[in-house]
């Protein structure tokens, strides 16, 4: 089950970056499609799924990589917070 959630987590990350790049390109082209519903709602859905899979992977963590105890977990959590706030 952990590997399924891990792959879902990585897929969500890829989709988030894809939506970000598409939105960036449409903004550069000054397209009206930048206000498309999927580009407005999609990131919020992906962020929610990202947080859910992140929390699951922290709870069922086979490598014992926890935020504020391990550098990897802390940097991942900080990176996500900075990404969402930007």
C-alpha positions as CSV (number, residue, x, y, z in Angstrom):
1,X,0.0,0.0,0.0
2,X,2.9,2.4,0.8
3,X,4.3,2.1,-2.7
4,X,0.9,2.8,-4.3
5,X,0.6,6.0,-2.2
6,X,4.2,6.9,-3.0
7,X,3.6,6.6,-6.7
8,X,0.4,8.6,-6.4
9,X,2.3,11.2,-4.5
10,X,4.9,11.5,-7.2
11,X,2.2,11.6,-9.9
12,X,0.5,14.5,-8.1
13,X,3.8,16.3,-7.9
14,X,4.3,15.9,-11.7
15,X,0.7,17.0,-12.4
16,X,1.2,20.1,-10.2
17,X,4.4,21.1,-12.1
18,X,2.6,20.5,-15.4
19,X,-0.3,22.7,-14.5
20,X,2.2,25.4,-13.2
21,X,4.1,25.3,-16.5
22,X,0.9,25.4,-18.6
23,X,-0.4,28.3,-16.6
24,X,3.0,30.1,-17.0
25,X,3.0,29.6,-20.7
26,X,-0.6,30.8,-21.1
27,X,0.2,33.9,-19.0
28,X,3.2,34.7,-21.2
29,X,1.0,34.4,-24.3
30,X,-1.6,36.6,-22.6
31,X,-4.2,34.0,-23.4
32,X,-7.8,34.0,-22.1
33,X,-7.4,30.3,-21.4
34,X,-5.3,31.1,-18.3
35,X,-8.7,31.7,-16.5
36,X,-9.9,28.2,-17.5
37,X,-11.7,26.4,-14.6
38,X,-9.2,23.5,-14.5
39,X,-6.3,25.9,-14.1
40,X,-8.0,27.6,-11.2
41,X,-9.4,24.6,-9.3
42,X,-6.9,21.9,-10.3
43,X,-4.0,23.1,-8.2
44,X,-6.1,23.2,-5.0
45,X,-7.3,19.7,-5.6
46,X,-3.8,18.5,-6.2
47,X,-2.5,20.3,-3.1
48,X,-5.1,18.6,-1.0
49,X,-4.2,15.2,-2.5
50,X,-0.5,16.0,-2.0
51,X,-1.0,16.8,1.7
52,X,-3.1,13.6,2.2
53,X,-0.5,11.4,0.6
54,X,2.3,13.2,2.4
55,X,0.6,12.7,5.8
56,X,0.0,9.0,5.0
57,X,3.6,8.5,4.0
58,X,4.7,10.1,7.3
59,X,2.5,7.8,9.3
60,X,3.4,4.6,7.5
61,X,7.0,5.6,7.0
62,X,9.3,2.5,6.6
63,X,12.4,4.6,6.6
64,X,11.7,6.6,9.8
65,X,12.1,10.0,8.0
66,X,10.1,12.4,10.1
67,X,9.9,16.2,9.9
68,X,11.9,18.1,12.6
69,X,13.8,14.9,13.4
70,X,15.3,14.2,10.0
71,X,16.6,16.8,7.5
72,X,14.9,15.2,4.5
73,X,11.4,15.3,6.0
74,X,11.9,18.9,7.3
75,X,13.2,20.2,3.9
76,X,10.3,18.5,2.1
77,X,7.7,20.0,4.4
78,X,9.4,23.5,4.2
79,X,9.6,23.3,0.4
80,X,5.9,22.5,0.2
81,X,4.9,25.4,2.5
82,X,7.1,27.8,0.5
83,X,5.6,26.5,-2.8
84,X,2.0,27.0,-1.6
85,X,2.7,30.4,-0.2
86,X,4.3,31.7,-3.4
